[in-house]
Amino acid sequence: MDATKPVLTRAADAAAHAARTAARLPRTLQERRRQREERWLVVTVDRPLEDGDDGVHARLREAGAEVEVRPAPGGRGTEIAARPRGADRDEVRAALREAKQLLEVGEVLRVDPQPAGERSASPASRAIEAITRRAGRKGVL
């Protein structure tokens, strides 16, 4: 900074710079959000690439995702990549997890309620039910 500039001029320059930065911030945040939404989601399936897996990938395409299938690095199975392309990102993530489970295990694994029926109403059981419902959507507890 120039020490010979009057204090008010320096303050005005700083205020103008802050205003320009604040005006760019929403655009920057929107751009980051858009870039995050457009990123590829990738899983590695511990299975070699086969032509007969098109039915498994149909769920990903139904969810509105662009799908790529390629051999995983180092010969470690197959990579399935999906990009939401305007679709709900959480739905594409769930479809990607389901595709991985179908290819590796042969079925989609679900958390079933307690075998004896409903859990008794308690704070702990309500927390467990909420966590189980959330895990089905996001894939994490």
C-alpha positions as CSV (number, residue, x, y, z in Angstrom):
1,M,0.0,0.0,0.0
2,D,1.1,3.5,-0.7
3,A,1.7,5.3,2.7
4,T,1.2,8.7,1.1
5,K,-2.4,8.0,0.2
6,P,-4.9,9.5,2.6
7,V,-6.4,7.1,5.0
8,L,-9.9,7.6,3.6
9,T,-8.8,6.8,0.1
10,R,-7.2,3.6,1.3
11,A,-10.3,2.7,3.3
12,A,-12.5,3.4,0.2
13,D,-10.2,1.2,-1.9
14,A,-10.5,-1.6,0.6
15,A,-14.3,-1.2,0.8
16,A,-14.5,-1.4,-3.0
17,H,-12.4,-4.5,-3.1
18,A,-14.5,-6.1,-0.4
19,A,-17.7,-5.3,-2.4
20,R,-16.3,-6.8,-5.6
21,T,-15.3,-9.9,-3.7
22,A,-18.7,-10.2,-2.0
23,A,-20.4,-9.8,-5.4
24,R,-18.3,-12.7,-6.8
25,L,-18.9,-15.0,-3.9
26,P,-22.4,-16.3,-4.7
27,R,-21.3,-17.0,-8.3
28,T,-18.3,-18.9,-7.0
29,L,-20.4,-20.9,-4.6
30,Q,-22.9,-21.7,-7.3
31,E,-20.1,-22.8,-9.6
32,R,-18.6,-25.1,-7.0
33,R,-22.0,-26.6,-6.3
34,R,-22.5,-27.2,-10.0
35,Q,-19.1,-28.7,-10.4
36,R,-19.7,-31.0,-7.4
37,E,-23.0,-32.1,-8.9
38,E,-21.3,-32.9,-12.2
39,R,-18.5,-35.0,-10.8
40,W,-18.3,-38.7,-11.6
41,L,-19.2,-41.2,-8.8
42,V,-17.1,-44.3,-9.1
43,V,-17.2,-47.8,-7.5
44,T,-14.8,-50.7,-8.0
45,V,-16.5,-54.0,-8.4
46,D,-14.4,-57.1,-7.5
47,R,-15.4,-58.9,-10.7
48,P,-14.2,-58.9,-14.2
49,L,-16.0,-56.9,-16.9
50,E,-18.7,-58.9,-18.6
51,D,-21.1,-58.1,-21.4
52,G,-24.1,-59.6,-19.6
53,D,-24.2,-56.9,-17.0
54,D,-26.3,-54.4,-19.0
55,G,-29.3,-55.2,-16.8
56,V,-27.5,-54.1,-13.7
57,H,-26.5,-50.8,-15.3
58,A,-30.0,-50.1,-16.5
59,R,-30.9,-48.9,-13.0
60,L,-28.2,-46.3,-13.2
61,R,-29.5,-45.2,-16.6
62,E,-33.0,-45.1,-15.2
63,A,-31.8,-42.8,-12.4
64,G,-30.7,-40.4,-15.1
65,A,-27.0,-41.0,-15.0
66,E,-24.4,-41.2,-17.7
67,V,-22.6,-44.5,-17.2
68,E,-19.1,-45.7,-18.1
69,V,-17.7,-49.2,-17.4
70,R,-14.0,-49.9,-17.6
71,P,-11.4,-52.3,-16.2
72,A,-10.1,-51.2,-12.8
73,P,-6.5,-50.3,-12.5
74,G,-4.1,-53.1,-11.8
75,G,-6.5,-55.8,-12.9
76,R,-8.6,-55.4,-9.7
77,G,-12.0,-55.9,-11.3
78,T,-14.2,-53.4,-12.9
79,E,-14.9,-49.7,-12.3
80,I,-18.4,-48.4,-12.8
81,A,-18.6,-44.7,-13.1
82,A,-21.8,-42.6,-13.1
83,R,-22.4,-38.9,-13.6
84,P,-25.8,-37.5,-12.4
85,R,-26.3,-35.2,-15.5
86,G,-29.3,-33.3,-14.0
87,A,-30.6,-36.3,-12.0
88,D,-30.8,-36.5,-8.2
89,R,-27.2,-37.1,-7.0
90,D,-28.4,-39.2,-4.0
91,E,-30.5,-41.4,-6.2
92,V,-27.6,-42.0,-8.5
93,R,-25.4,-42.9,-5.5
94,A,-28.0,-45.3,-4.3
95,A,-28.3,-46.9,-7.7
96,L,-24.5,-47.2,-8.0
97,R,-24.3,-49.0,-4.6
98,E,-27.1,-51.3,-5.7
99,A,-25.3,-52.1,-8.9
100,K,-22.1,-53.0,-7.0
101,Q,-24.0,-55.2,-4.6
102,L,-25.8,-57.0,-7.4
103,L,-22.6,-57.7,-9.3
104,E,-20.6,-58.8,-6.2
105,V,-23.2,-60.6,-4.1
106,G,-26.1,-61.2,-6.5
107,E,-28.7,-59.3,-4.5
108,V,-29.2,-55.9,-2.9
109,L,-28.5,-56.1,0.8
110,R,-31.1,-54.5,3.0
111,V,-31.3,-53.8,6.7
112,D,-34.4,-55.6,7.9
113,P,-36.3,-54.6,11.0
114,Q,-36.0,-56.6,14.2
115,P,-37.0,-60.3,13.5
116,A,-39.6,-60.3,16.3
117,G,-41.4,-57.3,14.8
118,E,-41.3,-53.7,15.8
119,R,-38.7,-52.4,18.3
120,S,-40.1,-51.2,21.6
121,A,-40.6,-47.4,21.8
122,S,-37.5,-46.0,23.5
123,P,-35.0,-43.3,22.7
124,A,-32.4,-45.8,21.5
125,S,-34.9,-47.7,19.2
126,R,-36.0,-44.4,17.6
127,A,-32.4,-43.5,17.0
128,I,-31.7,-46.9,15.4
129,E,-34.7,-46.6,13.2
130,A,-33.7,-43.1,12.1
131,I,-30.2,-44.2,11.3
132,T,-31.4,-47.2,9.4
133,R,-33.7,-45.0,7.2
134,R,-31.0,-42.5,6.6
135,A,-28.4,-45.2,5.6
136,G,-30.8,-46.4,2.9
137,R,-30.7,-43.1,1.2
138,K,-27.2,-41.8,1.7
139,G,-25.3,-45.1,2.1
140,V,-23.6,-43.9,5.3
141,L,-24.6,-44.0,9.0
